[in-house]
Amino acid sequence: MENLKSLGEPQEFWDYLFQISKIPRCSRKEELIRAFIEDEALKLKFEHQTDQIGNIVVRVPPQTNTESEPLRIVLQSHMDMVCEKNEEIDHDFSKDPLRLNIIDIDDEKWLTAEGTTLGADNAVGMAYQLAIMKKIYSGELNLGPLHLDLLFTVDEERGLSGASKIDRDLVKGEYLINLDSEEDDEFTIGCAGGRVFKVEIKDERVSIEKMKDQITPLKLDVMGLMGGHSGTDIIKNRGNANKILAEIMWKLNKEFTIYLCAINGGNLTNAITREAHAIFYVKKEESKNIKEKIEFYKPFIKSLFEGIESNLIINCEEYQENLNHLIIANDLKDKLLDLFYLMPNGPLSMHPKNPKLVHTSDNFAVIKTKPNSIKIKISTRSLNEYGKEVIYENIITLFNAFNFDMDLTIITDYPSWDPDFSSLLTSKAREIYKELFNQEVNIKAIHAGLECAYFSKYYPNMQMISIGPDIKGGHSPDERLKIGSSKKIWKFLITLIKNLQ
Ligand SMILES: [Zn+2]
C-alpha cells in the first residue's frame, strides 16, 4: 500500500478511510463502526448521542461565539456497507479487514478492495465527517460561528430504516448535506417516493372436463426482455412482459374462444418484468389460427422496442404437461384481461423543468395465479406525494370498476424528496462548483428512494443536497473510488460549508 502522503490532501480523510476499512459493518451490524465513531468523538472531546434505532450524531459546536443563534448544518453519511465478494475469495465480512489496493485505470488512480466490495459507499462520507471533526479539534479548520451535527445512520442499504426511524430530535439544522452520491460532477436534490401494493382477486375454478375431446392446451411465453430497476431504468422504455402478454391475450380473447388456466409473470416489485406466461385451452380447430395470429402480431410488438429489446421472444406452442381441465370462470377471465390491458405501466409523466426526469411512473410487476385467487403486485413512484396519491388512486379506481371480490394490501410506502431546482442551497452549490472548478455541475433528481426523502419528510424546512466523489461499480466487488475525485469533493464541501454562513 502506498503511503498516505501520495494520496493527497487531506491526510485525515485517507487515514480514517483506511481505519474504517478494517471495521466490519454489513447492514444491521453497525455496532463496531458506531463504537469507533464514539471513541473518536470522545478522544477529540465532542459530544455524541445515539437514538433508539442506532443512528449516532456527533455535535461540533461553533468555534467563535455569536450573539444570535448559530447557523446549523447537518452532514450525513451511512455506516453500513453492501457486503459482496467474488465466490473464489475467502473473506469473512464479520471479522476480516478489507484488503485495499490502488490500481491505475486510464491514467487515474483508483482505490479498490481485493475480491470484495470496497464500502467506499459510504465510508467516504464518514471519512469526510471525521476528518472535519479532527481538523476542527486540531485548530487547522475554523468554521467560526457555525454548529455542525455529524449524523451517521444505520441500515441504508437494506431498507433505509435508520433514516425512516430516526429520532426527530437527534439533529437540527437549516441545511443537510448528504455525502452518499457517486459522481463528482452531479449533485442530487430530489428523489421519487413510492407505494408498493398487492391485490388478491378471489376466484373459483370451473371444470371443462366435459369438453376435453374438443379442446387443446397452449402456452404463450413472453421472454428475453432486459428488465432492470423499476425506478432508475423506467425511463429506458424497456418492455414489461406482463403488459406484452396481456395485450396479446386480450386480442386473442376477442377473436377466439379462450379458456384461461393461468397467467404468471414477474417476481420482484423493484424489477421491470422480464418474463410472463399464459396457459389456456383453445378449441382444437382454432389452435392453428391462434398461433398464426400471434406470429402476425410479433413484428408489430418487436418494432415497438426496436433498438431496446433485441432478445424479445414471443412464443406459443402446445402445452405438454398434465392439466386438470380447471379454468378461470369466463366472465372473470374477460374482466382480468380488460384490467391487465388497461393497467398503466412505465413512465406516466416527466418533470416540467427537466424533461429527462421521470416524474411519476408505475411498474406492473407481478401476476401470480394461485389455486383460488389471482395475485397482482404493483409498484408506483412519484417525485411528490400528490403524484404518488394520484397514480395509486387511478389504479385502485380501475380495480374497483370491475367489482372484483378482492383484498388490497399496501406492502411499502416511502416518501418522496421533491426537487427544488431553485433553492438557496442548490444555487450556492452550483455557483461555488463553477467558481472552484470552472465547470457546470449537473443538478439532478433520481427515480428511486434515498435517505434524504425521510429527512425531507421529518424536517420539512431543511434544505438538502447529496454529493460525493466518483465511485464506480457500487454494490459489487468491482467497487472503486477515484482518488483525485475525493480531494475535489473535500475542497467543494469545505468551501460550501463556509459559504452558507
Ligand atoms: Zn450509500
Boltz pocket constraint, residues with backbone or C-beta under 6 A from the ligand:
constraints:
  - pocket:
      binder: B
      contacts: [[A, 78], [A, 121], [A, 122], [A, 156], [A, 180]]
      max_distance: 6.0
